[in-house]
Amino acid sequence: MSTAETQAQKVAPSVFLLGASGYIGGAILAGLIHEYPKGKFYVQYRRDEHKSLLEKFSSNIEPVKATLQDGDILKHYASIADVVVSAADCDDVPSAKSLIAGLEASSEKRKLEKKLKAVYIHTSGTGVLVDGDIPAGEEDNTVYDDSDLKQIEGIAPSRPHREVDIIVTDALERGHFLGYIVLPSTIYGIGNGPIHTVSQQIPNLVNHALTNKRSAYIEPGKNVWSNVHIDSLTKLYVSLIKLLLSPSAPPPPHHGFSHYIFGTSTSGPHSWKDLSAKVGDILYAHGLLSEGGSVGIARDKYKGPDMGYSNKQGALQLGTSVGKSVNGKELVGWEDTEVVWDWLDQDVMAAVKEWNKE
């Protein structure tokens, strides 16, 4: 392949992105547009009102109306894009299969045209690390290392997100395209995408506290979780895509699970008990609660009908596990050194603003 062809693909790739209306997908879209100002962005959307928001966000965007069940549309755009990024429903099997089918269908044509292999970044989540046998609020001492192939391969197929992860890893091993599976943990920080800019897990704690007039955690409050700042996570996606669009990109993996990358901070995990207490303190300081700190809720009472909790308040039941990101640093020098506590006031008040809209 000529130097000119390589440079052209690097500077102005075509990207098909799913999930841009969301917090993660929107931030990735913003990061890629900044990195590739001459790129072409096919951006999937479902709701009619989102089309104009996408068009206003960048003139480089071509909105593509499709649901995750519109397999033919997904397959078509995956087949014409240099890069496919899925940040929509990480548990949706049909859409994953459609994207893979499109990527594989274009493989021979790209080879004949002397183009680099297409790139697929699939967004999963560290929910796959949750051991359902450990009760809510209890501690799990397991630390998962994304570079430990035996450990990653051994994750049970019944875990959350695992079915789609296996489909993607099998496709990566077939070698028709290049890619990675990125597994973010609790994400915080204000996003810069075109539609939704607030995360879920910390806002869910805020939602619970405001609804029930007190911040809370599930007793005994030993569960911990990894976290990552949205800006750092975006840099990981952009760095991986830059690597895979280069002539020095790693070859397709012999084992797909070697292409797992945890999106986790080096600053360490947070305790849900500590986090809920700080959420309570912030809400109290702003005059939104009559008490700071947090209160423990017995595990057997959390689901009780008298508690009045909405579905959004499932944040209290989040499992416990820690993911250690090694592959990101080894591949692209990526590290997230941000500390969740430094950003918590901002996130809590952004969540309050969203709660007041409801």
Helices and strands as residue ranges (DSSP letters): H 3-11, E 14-18, H 23-35, E 40-45, H 48-57, E 61-65, H 71-80, E 83-86, H 93-105, H 107-112, E 119-123, G 126-129, E 143-145, H 149-153, H 162-174, E 178-184, E 186-188, H 201-212, E 216-218, E 224-225, E 227-229, H 230-244, G 256-259, E 260-263, E 270-271, H 272-285, E 295-297, H 299-302, G 305-307, G 311-317, E 322-324, H 327-332, H 340-357
